[in-house]
Amino acid sequence: MKRMTLIAIAICLSLALAMPAMAMDVDFSGYFWSRGQVNTKRDLQETNATDSFGYMKFRLKTDFKVNDNIKLTTQFDALDNKRFGANDAVTASTTTLGTSTAGYYSSTTTVSDGQNIDWDVAYATIKTPIGGFVFGRWYGAAWGTDFADSNQDPADKFTWVVPVDRLTFALQFKKIQEADEGTTVADKDWDKYYAVVSYKADNWKAGLLGSFYNLKSFTTPGQVDITKRYLIPAGVAANQPYTDPAVQATAIATLLGVEGAKIPSYVASGLTAAQATTRAFNESLKQASIAAEADTQLYVINPYFIGTFGGLSIEAEAAYGTGTTKYTAINMQAIATAFGQPGNYTNYQRPDVDAEGLGYLIDATYDFGAFSLNGGYVYASGDNDPYDNKDKSFAYLEPSGDFHKLFILNGAGGSASGGLYSSLGGGAGNLAGGQTKELPNYGYKIWYAGFGLTPMENLSFDFVVGSSEADKVPTGYDKKHGTEYDVTATWKPMANLTLRGIVAHLNAGDIYKYVERYGAAPLADVADNTTYFLEAKVDF
């Protein structure tokens, strides 16, 4: 810790001493917040004990104006999401939030306590006669509304921006994951390409975003299900996809054993021995081929509109993606031989899977001055069968981590909801849980309504009630995520200081009886959770 602090101080001092010689303008901005949180029943069970904790974060952003056309920007976070009382280590540590062992899949949910110092942003902005260029690593900004955006982590990007009066055109390349450097394979990265046109009027703005996602070695919903349902309980490594030959062989053998053990039950249901064996073979073939490496290519179109007309403010955004997931061939001969099936299955390849998703947001607010009304509806398509030839979950492809309308059900990232995105319901998580959770794959339909009250210029209150259910669920599941009631108070007693308090109550829906169970019996019941949240934030 002392070493890292001294390094940071030395850098700042050297830059400050060099400023006059460099004739460079330097601007500093940032914030520090400290938060406390109490969850009455995080696991949504009556037997839960109340848990309470505090955490903090400091951010410093520095802009170096090299000349009129060049600016360098850096940013570091310190004590990022660091829990009060956590180990003061230089590297990140984790805090265990809860362990769920009721299903076949035993999961321990943790959140990172963050590094003491994490210098994660550095980029250059250059103005030229043909437009502006921005390149480096930085946090993204929401496109349009907060819906269909997830900018919790910085990414490496190259952007070209051309403003023409009220119009703006832009192209961007984003590197999500580097996976083939120093290996014997090629073209295994995750890349995204964007083309943008937007228009800004006096009281409204609109834009259209076209994207191409080229995601190599992409983890599909079927792979997540197979991993949790069959492979992890059998001790097979959880990393996906199973490209390593030894791990692949173990995975195939595990699936072979799972289906082979079902043959007596198939016979008992009326099938002949030959029919039962063929059925078990076909199931093994399907499952093992899903566990193969998968590449997803997706084309996305994403328009938005935001406008204010008198006291009425309207926000709307939609996103539609369509593409294909292609699976690599996998050696299935061991399964074919074990089941006595004729033919050569050495290079069996799963047929291509159609990837498709739709999401949209409609939000309206009417401002009466000190009083306002707000309401809206959010939809994200879901998929209830990870083994068929279509993946139609928008929520899986885009978790919408920036959309925080409901604190418990929508809060993403450790610093947005205190880890509820991954730990709510004994590890089931919430609707921003991302691609390692079962719940978001089923999509959602959320309506919400509320009002705001501003009795003084520096004091405001907001109340919102929202109800959510899944778009599609497996047979036997309940769709209800629950109904949430949030009350937020925001007070600014002085310049640069903001105090915020939230009381959020989730009347939990019965879908939490079923998710992340993976073959085990549903829970008998679920309990409600109330979360109390306090924040003091200093910005500069």
URBELNOR-V946775 format. One record per pair of residues at least 24 apart in sequence whose ideal C-beta (glycine too) atoms are under 6 Angstrom apart, sorted by the first residue. I is the first residue (numbers start at 1). GAP is how many residues later the second one is. D is the distance in Angstrom with one decimal. If there is no record, write none. Layout:
I/GAP/D, I/GAP/D
//
This chain:
1/87/5.7, 1/89/5.8, 1/115/5.5, 4/86/5.6, 4/112/5.9, 4/113/4.7, 24/40/5.8, 25/40/4.0, 26/38/5.6, 27/36/4.5, 28/34/5.7, 29/32/4.9, 30/29/4.5, 30/30/4.3, 30/31/5.2, 31/28/5.6, 31/506/5.9, 31/508/4.2, 32/26/4.5, 32/506/5.2, 33/24/5.7, 33/502/5.7, 33/504/4.1, 34/502/5.3, 35/500/4.7, 36/498/4.7, 37/381/4.3, 37/496/5.1, 38/494/4.3, 39/492/5.2, 40/489/5.8, 40/490/4.6, 41/486/4.8, 41/488/4.6, 43/55/5.7, 43/383/4.2, 44/381/4.7, 44/464/4.9, 44/468/5.3, 44/482/4.6, 44/483/5.4, 44/485/5.9, 45/482/5.6, 46/481/4.7, 53/30/5.8, 54/30/3.8, 55/26/5.5, 55/28/5.1, 56/26/5.6, 69/58/4.4, 70/56/5.4, 71/54/4.5, 72/52/5.4, 73/50/5.5, 74/48/4.9, 75/46/3.6, 76/41/5.9, 76/43/4.1, 77/41/4.9, 78/39/5.1, 80/34/3.5, 80/38/5.7, 81/33/4.3, 81/333/4.6, 81/334/5.0, 82/31/5.4, 82/32/5.0, 83/30/5.2, 86/27/4.3, 90/26/5.3, 97/322/5.3, 97/326/3.9, 98/325/5.6, 98/328/6.0, 100/326/4.0, 100/327/4.2, 102/418/5.6, 103/414/4.1, 103/415/4.5, 103/417/3.9, 104/129/4.9, 104/414/4.5, 104/415/4.7, 105/123/4.0, 105/127/5.9, 105/413/4.4, 107/320/4.5, 109/313/5.3, 109/314/4.4, 109/318/4.6, 111/303/4.4, 111/308/4.2, 120/34/5.0, 121/33/5.6, 131/29/5.7, 131/30/5.6, 131/31/3.9, 132/29/4.5, 133/27/5.7, 134/25/4.4, 142/260/5.4, 143/66/5.6, 144/160/2.8, 144/173/4.6, 145/170/4.9, 145/172/4.6, 145/216/5.7, 146/256/4.4, 146/257/4.7, 147/170/5.2, 147/214/4.0, 147/253/5.6, 147/256/4.9, 148/171/4.5, 148/211/5.8, 148/250/5.4, 148/252/5.5, 149/253/4.2, 150/249/5.4, 150/251/3.5, 151/251/5.7, 152/249/5.4, 152/261/4.4, 166/33/5.7, 166/34/5.4, 167/32/5.5, 168/30/4.8, 169/28/5.5, 170/26/4.1, 171/24/5.7, 188/28/4.5, 188/29/5.4, 189/27/5.9, 190/25/4.9, 203/105/5.2, 204/103/3.1, 205/101/5.5, 206/99/4.6, 207/97/5.5, 208/95/4.9, 209/93/4.1, 210/91/5.7, 211/89/4.1, 212/87/5.8, 213/85/4.1, 214/83/5.7, 215/81/4.5, 216/79/5.0, 217/24/5.8, 217/76/5.7, 218/76/5.4, 218/78/4.2, 220/74/5.1, 221/165/4.0, 221/170/5.9, 221/175/5.8, 221/220/5.2, 222/68/4.2, 222/164/4.1, 222/165/5.5, 225/161/4.7, 226/61/5.7, 226/64/5.9, 226/65/5.6, 228/290/5.3, 229/289/4.5, 230/28/5.3, 241/52/4.1, 242/49/5.1, 243/50/5.0, 251/40/5.3, 252/36/4.9, 252/82/6.0, 255/29/5.2, 255/32/4.9, 255/33/5.0, 256/28/5.4, 256/79/5.2, 256/82/5.8, 259/24/4.8, 259/25/4.4, 277/62/5.6, 281/58/3.9, 281/60/5.2, 284/51/4.9, 289/41/5.7, 289/59/6.0, 289/61/3.8, 292/35/4.9, 292/36/5.1, 292/38/4.2, 293/35/4.4, 294/31/5.3, 294/33/5.1, 295/31/5.2, 296/29/4.6, 296/59/5.8, 297/26/4.8, 297/27/5.9, 298/25/3.6, 298/57/5.8, 299/24/5.7, 311/55/5.3, 311/56/4.7, 312/54/5.4, 313/52/4.5, 314/50/5.4, 315/48/4.3, 316/46/5.2, 317/44/5.0, 318/42/4.0, 319/40/5.1, 320/38/5.1, 321/36/4.9, 321/76/6.0, 322/34/4.9, 323/32/4.7, 324/28/5.3, 325/28/4.3, 325/30/5.2, 326/26/5.4, 353/36/5.4, 353/38/5.7, 354/36/4.8, 355/36/4.8, 356/36/5.1, 357/24/5.3, 357/37/3.2, 357/40/4.9, 358/36/5.6, 359/35/4.2, 370/84/5.0, 371/82/5.8, 372/80/4.3, 373/78/5.3, 374/76/5.2, 375/74/4.1, 376/72/5.7, 377/70/5.0, 378/68/4.4, 379/66/5.5, 380/63/4.7, 380/64/5.2, 381/62/5.0, 381/90/5.6, 382/60/4.1, 382/61/2.4, 382/88/5.7, 382/89/3.5, 382/90/4.2, 384/88/4.1, 384/89/5.4, 384/90/5.0, 393/48/4.8, 393/50/5.9, 395/45/4.2, 395/48/5.1, 396/39/6.0, 396/45/4.8, 399/33/5.2, 399/35/4.8, 399/41/6.0, 401/31/5.0, 405/43/5.8, 406/60/4.8, 406/78/4.7, 407/79/5.3, 407/95/5.7, 407/97/4.1, 408/76/5.6, 408/96/5.0, 408/98/4.6, 408/123/5.8, 409/59/5.7, 409/75/5.5, 425/87/4.4, 427/89/5.7, 428/84/5.9, 428/87/4.6, 428/88/4.7, 438/77/4.8, 438/78/5.5, 439/76/4.9, 442/28/3.9, 442/30/5.8, 442/31/5.2, 443/27/6.0, 443/28/3.2, 444/24/5.4, 445/24/5.5, 458/34/4.2, 459/32/5.1, 460/30/5.0, 461/28/5.4, 462/26/4.5, 463/24/5.3, 477/37/4.7, 478/32/3.7, 478/33/5.1, 480/29/3.0, 480/30/5.7, 480/31/5.8, 481/28/4.7, 481/30/5.8, 482/24/5.2, 482/25/5.3, 482/26/4.5, 482/27/3.9, 483/24/4.6, 496/42/5.9, 496/43/5.5, 496/44/6.0, 497/41/5.7, 498/39/4.7, 499/37/5.5, 500/35/4.5, 501/33/5.2, 502/31/4.1, 503/29/5.8, 504/27/4.6, 505/25/4.7
//
